Amino acid sequence: MAQVINLRQARKARARQAAEAQAATNRARFGRTKAEKAADQMREEQAKRHLDGHRRDGDEA
C-alpha cells in the first residue's frame, strides 16, 4: 500500500530545500569578508594607477 503524504507539507519542504540551495549559492558568490573586498579594491586602484601612469600625453581615448 502506498504511503499517504500531506501535499502542503511536501510542497513547503521542497520550497525550503530550494531556498537553502539558493542561499548556499549566494554565500559562495557574495560571502566575502571586509578585508577581501578591501584587498580587491586596492588591487583595482593600483592597476588603474599603473595604467594611467603609462598613458601618453594628449591621448583622449
PQR file of N, CA, C, O and H, with PARSE charges and radii, in Angstrom:
ATOM      1  N   MET A   1       0.835  -1.168   0.000 -0.4000 1.5000
ATOM      2  CA  MET A   1       0.000   0.000   0.000 -0.0000 2.0000
ATOM      3  C   MET A   1       0.893   1.250   0.000  0.5500 1.7000
ATOM      4  O   MET A   1       1.930   1.278   0.663 -0.5500 1.4000
ATOM      5  N   ALA A   2       0.497   2.241  -0.721 -0.4000 1.5000
ATOM      6  CA  ALA A   2       1.271   3.477  -0.833 -0.0000 2.0000
ATOM      7  C   ALA A   2       1.151   4.302   0.441  0.5500 1.7000
ATOM      8  O   ALA A   2       0.147   4.255   1.151 -0.5500 1.4000
ATOM      9  H   ALA A   2      -0.345   2.218  -1.260  0.4000 1.0000
ATOM     10  N   GLN A   3       2.201   5.049   0.700 -0.4000 1.5000
ATOM     11  CA  GLN A   3       2.203   5.887   1.900 -0.0000 2.0000
ATOM     12  C   GLN A   3       1.464   7.193   1.609  0.5500 1.7000
ATOM     13  O   GLN A   3       1.665   7.797   0.555 -0.5500 1.4000
ATOM     14  H   GLN A   3       3.017   5.086   0.123  0.4000 1.0000
ATOM     15  N   VAL A   4       0.631   7.622   2.516 -0.4000 1.5000
ATOM     16  CA  VAL A   4      -0.143   8.846   2.377 -0.0000 2.0000
ATOM     17  C   VAL A   4       0.740  10.008   2.826  0.5500 1.7000
ATOM     18  O   VAL A   4       1.333   9.970   3.904 -0.5500 1.4000
ATOM     19  H   VAL A   4       0.468   7.132   3.373  0.4000 1.0000
ATOM     20  N   ILE A   5       0.819  11.055   1.975 -0.4000 1.5000
ATOM     21  CA  ILE A   5       1.612  12.234   2.321 -0.0000 2.0000
ATOM     22  C   ILE A   5       0.739  13.476   2.258  0.5500 1.7000
ATOM     23  O   ILE A   5      -0.247  13.527   1.523 -0.5500 1.4000
ATOM     24  H   ILE A   5       0.337  11.086   1.099  0.4000 1.0000
ATOM     25  N   ASN A   6       1.114  14.456   3.030 -0.4000 1.5000
ATOM     26  CA  ASN A   6       0.417  15.730   3.018 -0.0000 2.0000
ATOM     27  C   ASN A   6       1.073  16.591   1.942  0.5500 1.7000
ATOM     28  O   ASN A   6       2.245  16.946   2.070 -0.5500 1.4000
ATOM     29  H   ASN A   6       1.915  14.414   3.627  0.4000 1.0000
ATOM     30  N   LEU A   7       0.344  16.928   0.895 -0.4000 1.5000
ATOM     31  CA  LEU A   7       0.906  17.658  -0.240 -0.0000 2.0000
ATOM     32  C   LEU A   7       1.374  19.054   0.161  0.5500 1.7000
ATOM     33  O   LEU A   7       2.380  19.542  -0.354 -0.5500 1.4000
ATOM     34  H   LEU A   7      -0.608  16.639   0.791  0.4000 1.0000
ATOM     35  N   ARG A   8       0.656  19.696   1.071 -0.4000 1.5000
ATOM     36  CA  ARG A   8       1.053  21.035   1.512 -0.0000 2.0000
ATOM     37  C   ARG A   8       2.412  20.977   2.190  0.5500 1.7000
ATOM     38  O   ARG A   8       3.278  21.807   1.914 -0.5500 1.4000
ATOM     39  H   ARG A   8      -0.162  19.299   1.489  0.4000 1.0000
ATOM     40  N   GLN A   9       2.608  20.008   3.072 -0.4000 1.5000
ATOM     41  CA  GLN A   9       3.887  19.873   3.764 -0.0000 2.0000
ATOM     42  C   GLN A   9       5.004  19.516   2.791  0.5500 1.7000
ATOM     43  O   GLN A   9       6.120  20.021   2.916 -0.5500 1.4000
ATOM     44  H   GLN A   9       1.905  19.333   3.296  0.4000 1.0000
ATOM     45  N   ALA A  10       4.715  18.661   1.837 -0.4000 1.5000
ATOM     46  CA  ALA A  10       5.720  18.264   0.849 -0.0000 2.0000
ATOM     47  C   ALA A  10       6.122  19.468  -0.004  0.5500 1.7000
ATOM     48  O   ALA A  10       7.302  19.652  -0.302 -0.5500 1.4000
ATOM     49  H   ALA A  10       3.809  18.251   1.736  0.4000 1.0000
ATOM     50  N   ARG A  11       5.154  20.278  -0.392 -0.4000 1.5000
ATOM     51  CA  ARG A  11       5.439  21.459  -1.216 -0.0000 2.0000
ATOM     52  C   ARG A  11       6.289  22.456  -0.439  0.5500 1.7000
ATOM     53  O   ARG A  11       7.244  23.017  -0.978 -0.5500 1.4000
ATOM     54  H   ARG A  11       4.196  20.129  -0.150  0.4000 1.0000
ATOM     55  N   LYS A  12       5.940  22.677   0.835 -0.4000 1.5000
ATOM     56  CA  LYS A  12       6.715  23.607   1.663 -0.0000 2.0000
ATOM     57  C   LYS A  12       8.126  23.082   1.907  0.5500 1.7000
ATOM     58  O   LYS A  12       9.079  23.861   1.910 -0.5500 1.4000
ATOM     59  H   LYS A  12       5.165  22.221   1.272  0.4000 1.0000
ATOM     60  N   ALA A  13       8.275  21.782   2.111 -0.4000 1.5000
ATOM     61  CA  ALA A  13       9.600  21.191   2.327 -0.0000 2.0000
ATOM     62  C   ALA A  13      10.462  21.358   1.080  0.5500 1.7000
ATOM     63  O   ALA A  13      11.650  21.664   1.178 -0.5500 1.4000
ATOM     64  H   ALA A  13       7.502  21.149   2.108  0.4000 1.0000
ATOM     65  N   ARG A  14       9.864  21.156  -0.088 -0.4000 1.5000
ATOM     66  CA  ARG A  14      10.599  21.331  -1.343 -0.0000 2.0000
ATOM     67  C   ARG A  14      11.014  22.794  -1.529  0.5500 1.7000
ATOM     68  O   ARG A  14      12.118  23.067  -2.001 -0.5500 1.4000
ATOM     69  H   ARG A  14       8.899  20.907  -0.167  0.4000 1.0000
ATOM     70  N   ALA A  15      10.143  23.730  -1.162 -0.4000 1.5000
ATOM     71  CA  ALA A  15      10.467  25.161  -1.269 -0.0000 2.0000
ATOM     72  C   ALA A  15      11.589  25.531  -0.303  0.5500 1.7000
ATOM     73  O   ALA A  15      12.477  26.311  -0.649 -0.5500 1.4000
ATOM     74  H   ALA A  15       9.247  23.508  -0.777  0.4000 1.0000
ATOM     75  N   ARG A  16      11.552  24.968   0.921 -0.4000 1.5000
ATOM     76  CA  ARG A  16      12.628  25.231   1.888 -0.0000 2.0000
ATOM     77  C   ARG A  16      13.957  24.704   1.377  0.5500 1.7000
ATOM     78  O   ARG A  16      14.989  25.358   1.529 -0.5500 1.4000
ATOM     79  H   ARG A  16      10.831  24.334   1.202  0.4000 1.0000
ATOM     80  N   GLN A  17      13.936  23.527   0.774 -0.4000 1.5000
ATOM     81  CA  GLN A  17      15.160  22.938   0.247 -0.0000 2.0000
ATOM     82  C   GLN A  17      15.714  23.777  -0.906  0.5500 1.7000
ATOM     83  O   GLN A  17      16.926  23.972  -0.998 -0.5500 1.4000
ATOM     84  H   GLN A  17      13.098  22.996   0.651  0.4000 1.0000
ATOM     85  N   ALA A  18      14.851  24.270  -1.778 -0.4000 1.5000
ATOM     86  CA  ALA A  18      15.286  25.122  -2.886 -0.0000 2.0000
ATOM     87  C   ALA A  18      15.855  26.442  -2.364  0.5500 1.7000
ATOM     88  O   ALA A  18      16.854  26.939  -2.883 -0.5500 1.4000
ATOM     89  H   ALA A  18      13.866  24.112  -1.703  0.4000 1.0000
ATOM     90  N   ALA A  19      15.216  27.006  -1.338 -0.4000 1.5000
ATOM     91  CA  ALA A  19      15.698  28.262  -0.765 -0.0000 2.0000
ATOM     92  C   ALA A  19      17.066  28.065  -0.118  0.5500 1.7000
ATOM     93  O   ALA A  19      17.928  28.937  -0.228 -0.5500 1.4000
ATOM     94  H   ALA A  19      14.404  26.602  -0.917  0.4000 1.0000
ATOM     95  N   GLU A  20      17.276  26.949   0.545 -0.4000 1.5000
ATOM     96  CA  GLU A  20      18.574  26.668   1.165 -0.0000 2.0000
ATOM     97  C   GLU A  20      19.660  26.492   0.101  0.5500 1.7000
ATOM     98  O   GLU A  20      20.792  26.936   0.287 -0.5500 1.4000
ATOM     99  H   GLU A  20      16.576  26.240   0.635  0.4000 1.0000
ATOM    100  N   ALA A  21      19.315  25.849  -1.005 -0.4000 1.5000
ATOM    101  CA  ALA A  21      20.283  25.686  -2.093 -0.0000 2.0000
ATOM    102  C   ALA A  21      20.654  27.050  -2.674  0.5500 1.7000
ATOM    103  O   ALA A  21      21.826  27.307  -2.950 -0.5500 1.4000
ATOM    104  H   ALA A  21      18.394  25.488  -1.156  0.4000 1.0000
ATOM    105  N   GLN A  22      19.668  27.921  -2.861 -0.4000 1.5000
ATOM    106  CA  GLN A  22      19.924  29.268  -3.371 -0.0000 2.0000
ATOM    107  C   GLN A  22      20.776  30.056  -2.392  0.5500 1.7000
ATOM    108  O   GLN A  22      21.671  30.790  -2.810 -0.5500 1.4000
ATOM    109  H   GLN A  22      18.716  27.712  -2.637  0.4000 1.0000
ATOM    110  N   ALA A  23      20.516  29.919  -1.094 -0.4000 1.5000
ATOM    111  CA  ALA A  23      21.286  30.624  -0.074 -0.0000 2.0000
ATOM    112  C   ALA A  23      22.729  30.148  -0.082  0.5500 1.7000
ATOM    113  O   ALA A  23      23.643  30.957   0.080 -0.5500 1.4000
ATOM    114  H   ALA A  23      19.788  29.322  -0.755  0.4000 1.0000
ATOM    115  N   ALA A  24      22.951  28.868  -0.263 -0.4000 1.5000
ATOM    116  CA  ALA A  24      24.317  28.338  -0.319 -0.0000 2.0000
ATOM    117  C   ALA A  24      25.066  28.898  -1.524  0.5500 1.7000
ATOM    118  O   ALA A  24      26.250  29.225  -1.436 -0.5500 1.4000
ATOM    119  H   ALA A  24      22.209  28.211  -0.394  0.4000 1.0000
ATOM    120  N   THR A  25      24.370  29.004  -2.638 -0.4000 1.5000
ATOM    121  CA  THR A  25      24.989  29.588  -3.838 -0.0000 2.0000
ATOM    122  C   THR A  25      25.344  31.049  -3.601  0.5500 1.7000
ATOM    123  O   THR A  25      26.432  31.492  -3.969 -0.5500 1.4000
ATOM    124  H   THR A  25      23.409  28.738  -2.709  0.4000 1.0000
ATOM    125  N   ASN A  26      24.439  31.795  -2.993 -0.4000 1.5000
ATOM    126  CA  ASN A  26      24.696  33.212  -2.716 -0.0000 2.0000
ATOM    127  C   ASN A  26      25.839  33.383  -1.727  0.5500 1.7000
ATOM    128  O   ASN A  26      26.640  34.307  -1.873 -0.5500 1.4000
ATOM    129  H   ASN A  26      23.555  31.436  -2.694  0.4000 1.0000
ATOM    130  N   ARG A  27      25.936  32.515  -0.722 -0.4000 1.5000
ATOM    131  CA  ARG A  27      27.036  32.604   0.238 -0.0000 2.0000
ATOM    132  C   ARG A  27      28.365  32.402  -0.465  0.5500 1.7000
ATOM    133  O   ARG A  27      29.349  33.068  -0.146 -0.5500 1.4000
ATOM    134  H   ARG A  27      25.285  31.764  -0.604  0.4000 1.0000
ATOM    135  N   ALA A  28      28.395  31.493  -1.414 -0.4000 1.5000
ATOM    136  CA  ALA A  28      29.637  31.236  -2.146 -0.0000 2.0000
ATOM    137  C   ALA A  28      29.992  32.417  -3.050  0.5500 1.7000
ATOM    138  O   ALA A  28      31.168  32.752  -3.199 -0.5500 1.4000
ATOM    139  H   ALA A  28      27.595  30.952  -1.674  0.4000 1.0000
ATOM    140  N   ARG A  29      28.982  33.048  -3.654 -0.4000 1.5000
ATOM    141  CA  ARG A  29      29.251  34.149  -4.589 -0.0000 2.0000
ATOM    142  C   ARG A  29      29.545  35.461  -3.887  0.5500 1.7000
ATOM    143  O   ARG A  29      30.455  36.184  -4.290 -0.5500 1.4000
ATOM    144  H   ARG A  29      28.027  32.776  -3.533  0.4000 1.0000
ATOM    145  N   PHE A  30      28.794  35.782  -2.845 -0.4000 1.5000
ATOM    146  CA  PHE A  30      28.864  37.111  -2.251 -0.0000 2.0000
ATOM    147  C   PHE A  30      29.430  37.140  -0.843  0.5500 1.7000
ATOM    148  O   PHE A  30      29.655  38.220  -0.297 -0.5500 1.4000
ATOM    149  H   PHE A  30      28.054  35.194  -2.517  0.4000 1.0000
ATOM    150  N   GLY A  31      29.664  35.995  -0.249 -0.4000 1.5000
ATOM    151  CA  GLY A  31      30.097  35.950   1.144 -0.0000 2.0000
ATOM    152  C   GLY A  31      31.590  36.190   1.299  0.5500 1.7000
ATOM    153  O   GLY A  31      32.340  35.262   1.598 -0.5500 1.4000
ATOM    154  H   GLY A  31      29.482  35.117  -0.693  0.4000 1.0000
ATOM    155  N   ARG A  32      32.021  37.412   1.101 -0.4000 1.5000
ATOM    156  CA  ARG A  32      33.429  37.749   1.255 -0.0000 2.0000
ATOM    157  C   ARG A  32      33.589  38.662   2.460  0.5500 1.7000
ATOM    158  O   ARG A  32      32.690  39.430   2.802 -0.5500 1.4000
ATOM    159  H   ARG A  32      31.411  38.166   0.859  0.4000 1.0000
ATOM    160  N   THR A  33      34.746  38.562   3.093 -0.4000 1.5000
ATOM    161  CA  THR A  33      34.994  39.395   4.255 -0.0000 2.0000
ATOM    162  C   THR A  33      35.303  40.818   3.821  0.5500 1.7000
ATOM    163  O   THR A  33      35.576  41.086   2.651 -0.5500 1.4000
ATOM    164  H   THR A  33      35.476  37.937   2.815  0.4000 1.0000
ATOM    165  N   LYS A  34      35.253  41.717   4.783 -0.4000 1.5000
ATOM    166  CA  LYS A  34      35.552  43.116   4.508 -0.0000 2.0000
ATOM    167  C   LYS A  34      36.992  43.257   4.022  0.5500 1.7000
ATOM    168  O   LYS A  34      37.271  44.071   3.142 -0.5500 1.4000
ATOM    169  H   LYS A  34      35.031  41.499   5.733  0.4000 1.0000
ATOM    170  N   ALA A  35      37.898  42.480   4.583 -0.4000 1.5000
ATOM    171  CA  ALA A  35      39.306  42.529   4.184 -0.0000 2.0000
ATOM    172  C   ALA A  35      39.490  42.064   2.743  0.5500 1.7000
ATOM    173  O   ALA A  35      40.285  42.644   2.004 -0.5500 1.4000
ATOM    174  H   ALA A  35      37.671  41.819   5.299  0.4000 1.0000
ATOM    175  N   GLU A  36      38.768  41.033   2.340 -0.4000 1.5000
ATOM    176  CA  GLU A  36      38.859  40.556   0.958 -0.0000 2.0000
ATOM    177  C   GLU A  36      38.341  41.609  -0.016  0.5500 1.7000
ATOM    178  O   GLU A  36      38.938  41.830  -1.070 -0.5500 1.4000
ATOM    179  H   GLU A  36      38.122  40.562   2.941  0.4000 1.0000
ATOM    180  N   LYS A  37      37.236  42.257   0.332 -0.4000 1.5000
ATOM    181  CA  LYS A  37      36.698  43.311  -0.533 -0.0000 2.0000
ATOM    182  C   LYS A  37      37.673  44.481  -0.634  0.5500 1.7000
ATOM    183  O   LYS A  37      37.875  45.031  -1.717 -0.5500 1.4000
ATOM    184  H   LYS A  37      36.751  42.077   1.188  0.4000 1.0000
ATOM    185  N   ALA A  38      38.282  44.865   0.501 -0.4000 1.5000
ATOM    186  CA  ALA A  38      39.236  45.976   0.508 -0.0000 2.0000
ATOM    187  C   ALA A  38      40.466  45.624  -0.309  0.5500 1.7000
ATOM    188  O   ALA A  38      40.986  46.473  -1.033 -0.5500 1.4000
ATOM    189  H   ALA A  38      38.118  44.418   1.381  0.4000 1.0000
ATOM    190  N   ALA A  39      40.939  44.395  -0.208 -0.4000 1.5000
ATOM    191  CA  ALA A  39      42.117  43.972  -0.972 -0.0000 2.0000
ATOM    192  C   ALA A  39      41.826  44.012  -2.474  0.5500 1.7000
ATOM    193  O   ALA A  39      42.669  44.455  -3.255 -0.5500 1.4000
ATOM    194  H   ALA A  39      40.516  43.706   0.380  0.4000 1.0000
ATOM    195  N   ASP A  40      40.647  43.554  -2.881 -0.4000 1.5000
ATOM    196  CA  ASP A  40      40.271  43.600  -4.296 -0.0000 2.0000
ATOM    197  C   ASP A  40      40.193  45.044  -4.788  0.5500 1.7000
ATOM    198  O   ASP A  40      40.652  45.351  -5.888 -0.5500 1.4000
ATOM    199  H   ASP A  40      39.963  43.194  -2.247  0.4000 1.0000
ATOM    200  N   GLN A  41      39.619  45.922  -3.982 -0.4000 1.5000
ATOM    201  CA  GLN A  41      39.505  47.321  -4.373 -0.0000 2.0000
ATOM    202  C   GLN A  41      40.891  47.950  -4.492  0.5500 1.7000
ATOM    203  O   GLN A  41      41.145  48.723  -5.416 -0.5500 1.4000
ATOM    204  H   GLN A  41      39.247  45.672  -3.088  0.4000 1.0000
ATOM    205  N   MET A  42      41.787  47.620  -3.561 -0.4000 1.5000
ATOM    206  CA  MET A  42      43.139  48.168  -3.605 -0.0000 2.0000
ATOM    207  C   MET A  42      43.866  47.688  -4.863  0.5500 1.7000
ATOM    208  O   MET A  42      44.561  48.474  -5.507 -0.5500 1.4000
ATOM    209  H   MET A  42      41.580  46.992  -2.810  0.4000 1.0000
ATOM    210  N   ARG A  43      43.716  46.412  -5.221 -0.4000 1.5000
ATOM    211  CA  ARG A  43      44.343  45.890  -6.434 -0.0000 2.0000
ATOM    212  C   ARG A  43      43.802  46.587  -7.675  0.5500 1.7000
ATOM    213  O   ARG A  43      44.569  46.893  -8.588 -0.5500 1.4000
ATOM    214  H   ARG A  43      43.151  45.773  -4.698  0.4000 1.0000
ATOM    215  N   GLU A  44      42.504  46.844  -7.727 -0.4000 1.5000
ATOM    216  CA  GLU A  44      41.906  47.534  -8.872 -0.0000 2.0000
ATOM    217  C   GLU A  44      42.445  48.958  -8.990  0.5500 1.7000
ATOM    218  O   GLU A  44      42.752  49.416 -10.091 -0.5500 1.4000
ATOM    219  H   GLU A  44      41.881  46.595  -6.985  0.4000 1.0000
ATOM    220  N   GLU A  45      42.562  49.663  -7.854 -0.4000 1.5000
ATOM    221  CA  GLU A  45      43.080  51.025  -7.871 -0.0000 2.0000
ATOM    222  C   GLU A  45      44.539  51.049  -8.305  0.5500 1.7000
ATOM    223  O   GLU A  45      44.936  51.933  -9.064 -0.5500 1.4000
ATOM    224  H   GLU A  45      42.313  49.290  -6.960  0.4000 1.0000
ATOM    225  N   GLN A  46      45.351  50.093  -7.838 -0.4000 1.5000
ATOM    226  CA  GLN A  46      46.754  50.030  -8.234 -0.0000 2.0000
ATOM    227  C   GLN A  46      46.872  49.766  -9.729  0.5500 1.7000
ATOM    228  O   GLN A  46      47.708  50.377 -10.396 -0.5500 1.4000
ATOM    229  H   GLN A  46      45.028  49.375  -7.221  0.4000 1.0000
ATOM    230  N   ALA A  47      46.061  48.878 -10.263 -0.4000 1.5000
ATOM    231  CA  ALA A  47      46.095  48.582 -11.687 -0.0000 2.0000
ATOM    232  C   ALA A  47      45.701  49.818 -12.495  0.5500 1.7000
ATOM    233  O   ALA A  47      46.294  50.094 -13.538 -0.5500 1.4000
ATOM    234  H   ALA A  47      45.382  48.381  -9.721  0.4000 1.0000
ATOM    235  N   LYS A  48      44.707  50.557 -12.019 -0.4000 1.5000
ATOM    236  CA  LYS A  48      44.279  51.772 -12.721 -0.0000 2.0000
ATOM    237  C   LYS A  48      45.383  52.822 -12.699  0.5500 1.7000
ATOM    238  O   LYS A  48      45.661  53.461 -13.714 -0.5500 1.4000
ATOM    239  H   LYS A  48      44.225  50.333 -11.172  0.4000 1.0000
ATOM    240  N   ARG A  49      46.019  52.998 -11.523 -0.4000 1.5000
ATOM    241  CA  ARG A  49      47.123  53.971 -11.439 -0.0000 2.0000
ATOM    242  C   ARG A  49      48.286  53.548 -12.332  0.5500 1.7000
ATOM    243  O   ARG A  49      48.913  54.392 -12.971 -0.5500 1.4000
ATOM    244  H   ARG A  49      45.793  52.478 -10.699  0.4000 1.0000
ATOM    245  N   HIS A  50      48.575  52.260 -12.380 -0.4000 1.5000
ATOM    246  CA  HIS A  50      49.666  51.749 -13.216 -0.0000 2.0000
ATOM    247  C   HIS A  50      49.365  52.036 -14.687  0.5500 1.7000
ATOM    248  O   HIS A  50      50.240  52.483 -15.429 -0.5500 1.4000
ATOM    249  H   HIS A  50      48.065  51.574 -11.861  0.4000 1.0000
ATOM    250  N   LEU A  51      48.140  51.781 -15.098 -0.4000 1.5000
ATOM    251  CA  LEU A  51      47.741  52.017 -16.485 -0.0000 2.0000
ATOM    252  C   LEU A  51      47.772  53.512 -16.801  0.5500 1.7000
ATOM    253  O   LEU A  51      48.271  53.911 -17.853 -0.5500 1.4000
ATOM    254  H   LEU A  51      47.429  51.418 -14.495  0.4000 1.0000
ATOM    255  N   ASP A  52      47.247  54.335 -15.904 -0.4000 1.5000
ATOM    256  CA  ASP A  52      47.250  55.779 -16.130 -0.0000 2.0000
ATOM    257  C   ASP A  52      48.667  56.335 -16.150  0.5500 1.7000
ATOM    258  O   ASP A  52      48.928  57.321 -16.839 -0.5500 1.4000
ATOM    259  H   ASP A  52      46.841  54.011 -15.050  0.4000 1.0000
ATOM    260  N   GLY A  53      49.579  55.729 -15.415 -0.4000 1.5000
ATOM    261  CA  GLY A  53      50.964  56.180 -15.395 -0.0000 2.0000
ATOM    262  C   GLY A  53      51.677  55.920 -16.702  0.5500 1.7000
ATOM    263  O   GLY A  53      52.673  56.581 -16.996 -0.5500 1.4000
ATOM    264  H   GLY A  53      49.367  54.928 -14.855  0.4000 1.0000
ATOM    265  N   HIS A  54      51.207  54.997 -17.480 -0.4000 1.5000
ATOM    266  CA  HIS A  54      51.825  54.687 -18.768 -0.0000 2.0000
ATOM    267  C   HIS A  54      51.098  55.325 -19.944  0.5500 1.7000
ATOM    268  O   HIS A  54      51.398  55.028 -21.100 -0.5500 1.4000
ATOM    269  H   HIS A  54      50.398  54.460 -17.241  0.4000 1.0000
ATOM    270  N   ARG A  55      50.161  56.185 -19.653 -0.4000 1.5000
ATOM    271  CA  ARG A  55      49.384  56.846 -20.688 -0.0000 2.0000
ATOM    272  C   ARG A  55      50.227  57.957 -21.335  0.5500 1.7000
ATOM    273  O   ARG A  55      50.933  58.698 -20.650 -0.5500 1.4000
ATOM    274  H   ARG A  55      49.918  56.426 -18.713  0.4000 1.0000
ATOM    275  N   ARG A  56      50.140  58.050 -22.618 -0.4000 1.5000
ATOM    276  CA  ARG A  56      50.863  59.113 -23.331 -0.0000 2.0000
ATOM    277  C   ARG A  56      50.086  60.411 -23.213  0.5500 1.7000
ATOM    278  O   ARG A  56      48.856  60.406 -23.182 -0.5500 1.4000
ATOM    279  H   ARG A  56      49.567  57.448 -23.175  0.4000 1.0000
ATOM    280  N   ASP A  57      50.810  61.528 -23.147 -0.4000 1.5000
ATOM    281  CA  ASP A  57      50.155  62.825 -23.082 -0.0000 2.0000
ATOM    282  C   ASP A  57      49.439  63.112 -24.395  0.5500 1.7000
ATOM    283  O   ASP A  57      49.957  62.826 -25.475 -0.5500 1.4000
ATOM    284  H   ASP A  57      51.809  61.532 -23.172  0.4000 1.0000
ATOM    285  N   GLY A  58      48.252  63.678 -24.290 -0.4000 1.5000
ATOM    286  CA  GLY A  58      47.487  64.064 -25.463 -0.0000 2.0000
ATOM    287  C   GLY A  58      46.522  62.998 -25.938  0.5500 1.7000
ATOM    288  O   GLY A  58      45.682  63.279 -26.793 -0.5500 1.4000
ATOM    289  H   GLY A  58      47.831  63.911 -23.413  0.4000 1.0000
ATOM    290  N   ASP A  59      46.609  61.788 -25.416 -0.4000 1.5000
ATOM    291  CA  ASP A  59      45.652  60.761 -25.816 -0.0000 2.0000
ATOM    292  C   ASP A  59      44.345  60.990 -25.075  0.5500 1.7000
ATOM    293  O   ASP A  59      44.322  61.099 -23.849 -0.5500 1.4000
ATOM    294  H   ASP A  59      47.292  61.560 -24.722  0.4000 1.0000
ATOM    295  N   GLU A  60      43.269  61.060 -25.823 -0.4000 1.5000
ATOM    296  CA  GLU A  60      41.962  61.282 -25.225 -0.0000 2.0000
ATOM    297  C   GLU A  60      41.060  60.059 -25.453  0.5500 1.7000
ATOM    298  O   GLU A  60      39.838  60.198 -25.521 -0.5500 1.4000
ATOM    299  H   GLU A  60      43.287  60.971 -26.819  0.4000 1.0000
ATOM    300  N   ALA A  61      41.638  58.895 -25.569 -0.4000 1.5000
ATOM    301  CA  ALA A  61      40.850  57.695 -25.841 -0.0000 2.0000
ATOM    302  C   ALA A  61      40.533  56.990 -24.618  0.5500 1.7000
ATOM    303  O   ALA A  61      39.872  55.952 -24.658 -0.5500 1.4000
ATOM    304  H   ALA A  61      42.630  58.782 -25.514  0.4000 1.0000
TER
END
